[in-house]
Amino acid sequence: MIGVFDSGYGGLTVLKEFVRQLPGYDYCYLGDNARTPYGTRSFETVYRYTLECVQHLFGQGCKLVILACNTASAKALRNIQQRDLPEMSPDGRVLGVIRPSVEIVGTYTQTGHVGILGTVGTVQSMSYPIEIAKLNPHIRVFQEACPMWVSLVESNEHQQAGADYFVRQHINRLLQQSAAIDTIILACTHYPLLLDKIRQYTPERICIITQGHVVSQSLCDYLHRHPEIEQTLGKTGKRIFQTTDSPEIFDRFASPFFGASIQSAKVTLR
Ligand code: DGL
């Protein structure tokens, strides 16, 4: 299976695109809803939680795990790839969402001023400015952390009028940093659920990049380039949903934004 991991519901915005673009594969989604949000937690805690979830997914038979979470990609991916994977699953692979987003941003921006909206953890890690500078040294990166946004989504308050205050506040703060920003990356997989409100408070000339289709396209390319991994993946169209919290709540909240009904199971991580 292809394992897809997030701290909660956000990774479903990525899985939805995987299923649309690569429907034939088997997927196992794990949301660590019991411990969400990750974005305000320390490096060590995000690393430990993410490692436990990745170990669990390999234990379920996944050969490839996508960290569909920017915070986990920023704080845990490199350690897991370099330190843990060789022992945990030498033939397995773990990929994140930051690199695919960084690779395409240069094709969107004309002004070279790019905005990043992400969790406190993602912003403080400086992963986006560092990675963008490697590929596009001429691009200037402006960041804004939006600590409330994941909580709004996880508590299913993202469509309520109260969410507008927090959305407007952070977009204004980002745009105050540079009037020339013409491209914004929603660098948190929960944020597409706020897209209508984000669009409402963002000038129309600014391009907003959501990660689902970007990461999905990158996965297509990866599977073409790595037949040795592609051949190990099940292709029966199986979808498994797991959560570390209540499956009843997960199914009720997650089904509408996954776009299909979900029946999840509760898992306990070792
Ligand atoms: N979806 C996660 C991300 O992309 C949210 C992190 C959190 O739990 O705060 O960063």
Boltz pocket constraint, residues with backbone or C-beta under 6 A from the ligand:
constraints:
  - pocket:
      binder: B
      contacts: [[A, 6], [A, 7], [A, 8], [A, 10], [A, 11], [A, 36], [A, 37], [A, 38], [A, 39], [A, 40], [A, 68], [A, 69], [A, 70], [A, 71], [A, 72], [A, 119], [A, 122], [A, 150], [A, 187], [A, 188], [A, 189], [A, 190]]
      max_distance: 6.0
